[in-house]
Amino acid sequence: MTCAACSGRVHKAVAALAGVADVNVNLLKNTLTAGFDPSATSTDKIVAAVAKAGYGATLRGAQGTDGAGKERPDAVLLEIGETKLRLIVSFLFTLPLFYLSMGHMLKLPLPDFLLGPKNMAAAAFSQFLLTVPVLFVNFRYYRTGFKTLFAGAPNMDSLIAIGSGAATVFGVYSLYKMFFALGRADMATAHHFAANLYFESAAMILTLITLGKFFEARAKGRTTDAIAKLVDLVPATATVLRDGLEEVVAREDVRVGDILVVKAGENVPVDGAIIEGNGFLDESAISGESLPLEKGEGDPVTGATINASGHFLMRADRIGDDTTLARIIRLVDEATSSKAPIARLADKISGIFVPVVMGIALLATAVWLLLGYDPEFALSIGISVLVISCPCALGLATPTAIMVGAGRGAADGILFKSAQAIEIAQSVDTMVLDKTGTVTEGKPVLTDLIAAVSGAEGELLALAASLEKLSEHPLGAAILREAEKQGVQIRKVTDFTQNPGLGIAGTLDGIPCLAGNAKLLKSKNVSADEELLLQGEALAAAGKTPLYFARGNKALGLIAVADVIKTSSRQAVAELRAMGIEVVMLTGDNAGTAAAIQRQAGIPQVIAEALPEDKAHAIHDLRTQGKKVAMVGDGINDAPALVQADVGIAIGAGADIAIEAADIVLMKSDLLDAVKAIQLSRAVMRTIRQNLFWAFFYNSVGIPVAAGVFYGLWGLTLNPMIAAAAMSLSSVSVVANALRLRMFVPKLRQSSKDKGGGAEDVLCAAAYSGAAATMSTGKRSCDMQKRIRIEGMNCGHCTASVEKALRALPGVTDANVDLASKTAVVRTNEKASDEDLQKAVIGAGFAVVGIDPA
């Protein structure tokens, strides 16, 4: 297929078969996908229908294979190689032909045996001989063009074949007329026909069209670069541990359950889990996460990620087409094979474009002949109309932008499942967010540590961790994680008991201890300061869960645990609102917790205590108000709402059912990626509109000019060679414009603060973005943010080492290191001084240039 008329013809031929539905023909990828009823038709009948339409087709098998399971050659590379060969041969003969035919006009030197009236026949016949190889090497235009013309479905090749063919036939006719005139010694007539051979036009048309096809093929190859880079990350071999010995096998020979060895610098072959050792995994190619993540025993690892440092054994859990990378490639392939609704207009026009152009060319030729102009001028007009018309640009306008946009999104961990999802996403004006796992982290963390006696926070945390180690409760796990981070020693607890709905109890160092809610303290007659109880009530009102701890009959203090919002959620909400998108939070949580998260994230509207079916109803209600709604969620309970929304966006770390129900998948579980997805979809649709505009504008202006509409006014017309160059340029420009999407960068504001929150929200934005805020004697201490400029970092392992050292400091609640800017942004309270931060970085082996407020 070479143009939109081709893809339209193939679509029409296959869609006409009984039992066939959902036909999609992709001009850019030269593929057809269709759903069909096997009882009514078969793949053989579909292939036969394509062949009858004038094209060839083979059944596509698994990724990278043909229908027989053999490795499929890269169609783009084959096209580039074949077009390059034709282009070299074409230029090899066209340039001397052009020199010979036009040299005397430009006063260029020519061989004596081709100069003068006596050598007229030799010069003319030499032009003919130089034209033949160009016609021969580009004969595919004639073969395909006339085949589709006689099948009643002319395409771009038909226009080229008729245009260049007419020039060639007229050239041969002129050659004979010149020979006849020479035989009669009629030198005037012979000279007239020798000057109007048109061989150079025929050859130059084919050469320039081929030049355009070569640039177009190269540009097409670049549209799939993002996916090609992903495929290249998959190692060809894997090291399997069998009977205690390492054995290198082909990746295809790895089986589920195999134990694989992954060393520093190697790519992970398949998806699985670490069973021994640890490593720093660079997952940027899969999720877009720039920093390597430290993973150890029990942690999942993804195929095609890079083990920057470390050594581990892993169990193979998913192989072949079941791996995450294979799913990403499959999703992008499906998205780029689908058709956006905006492409339908171009498809309709393409269906009638070529016959209309042929009619215009015939009419223009006839009109100029009737006006008394000579046949050479009229023929030149007709050829120019045929050659300048470009259904190719119309056919490439949409798929090139979709291909590049989907690939760009995949590189950043944003997967569009269809072209329709891209088109609808750009018009979203309302975004509904699930709370747990979407706005919040999805797991509880320790947010507040309040000791009854100032300075006893370490003692309180040690007692709490020792008791909670035996509870296996999610809230207890949050306390244990914080204790492990601070290096707190866990002591042995005896006589451990659980009181459902109240808390836990046990004996520590011979003294009975308690942990639970205020009701537990009251039931056990534990004395607690009124101020401590009031602080607990204030934390509960803020959507946190206060846990009181007592030793003997006296309260030691309280610890608050909460599912805090993600570090990027507040900024994401601000970005969405700045883009004119209304933001709504939809959650099954109680109204108090929902209101607290609402304030922290700056979300203007919240719907709380919603069951799964209530979420779907809420989405439906918003849509009935005329809103274009996107739903973002990660859980099983979000699936009905994701389906109900105009666009469902699933967080990649969420449940599989949510991912299946969604139209867009975010691999990173970062709400800012939802912002990027909307911005990317808008950029793709803007590019498509630009492409379609220029394709329509080019043809609507080029065809009248070529037809000589303005010749009477300004003497303006087009030489067929210039028309051919313009046609080639139009196709290349459309593809080149789409390739600009490879440089897409989301426009995000620097500040994560936004209007909509209260004074305390603005003052303590750090606490609301997931950093731990300490409370002592009823006063909140907000975290500060500092930027450390560091020298000596040159790889992902370096940044990971600095990050680990900073996060290990007491008082540091978060640290993010950026290799490109050589900086670390740290959230810290008054416990961590600039001197402590500098020592930590130096201890990791790097130099500190300066520390500034962020």
Buried (B, 14 or more C-beta within 10 A) or exposed (E): BBBBBBBBBBBBBBBEBEEBEEBBBBBBBBBBBBEBEEEEBBBEBBBBBBEEBBBEBEEBEEEEEBEEEEEBEBBBEEBBEBBBEBBEBBBBBBBBBBBBBEBBEEEEEBEEEBBEEEBBBEBBEBBBEBBEBBBEBBEBBBEBBBBBBEBEBBBBBBBBBBBBBBBBEBBBBBBEBBBEBBEEEBEEBBBBBBBBBBBBBBBBBBBBBBBBBBBBBBBBBBBBBBBBEBBEBBBEBBBBBEEEEEEEBEBEEBEEEBBBBBBBEBBBBBBBBBEBBBBBBBBBBBBBBBBBBBBEEEBBBBBBBBBBBBBBBBBBBBBBEEBBBBBBBBBBBBBBBBBBEBBEEBBEBBBEBBBEBBEBBBEBBEBBBEEEBEEBBBBBBBBBBBBBBBBBBBBBBBBBBBBBBBBBBBBBBBBBBBBBBBBBBBBBBBBBBBBBBBBBBBEBBBBBBBBBEEEEBBBBBBBBBBBBBBBEBEBBBBBBBBBEBBEBEBEEBEEBEBBEEBBBBBBBEEEBBBBBBBEBBEBBEBEBEEEBBEBBEBBBEBBBBBBBBBBEEEBBBBBBBBBBBBBBBBBBBBBBBEBEBBBBBBBBBEBEBBBBBBBBBBBEEBBBEBEBEBBBBBBEEBBEEEBBBBBBBBBBBBBBBBBBBBBBBBBBBBBEBBBBBBBBBBBBBBBBBBBBBBBBBBBBBEBBBBBBEBBBEBBEEBBBBBBBEEBEEEEEBBBBBBBBBBBBBBBBBBBBBBBEBBEBEBEBEEEBBBEBBEEBBBEBBBBBBBBBBBBBEEEBBBBBBBBBBBEBBEBBBBBBBBBBBBBBBEBBBBBBBBBEEBBBBBBBBEEBEBEBBBBBBEEBEBEBEEBEEE
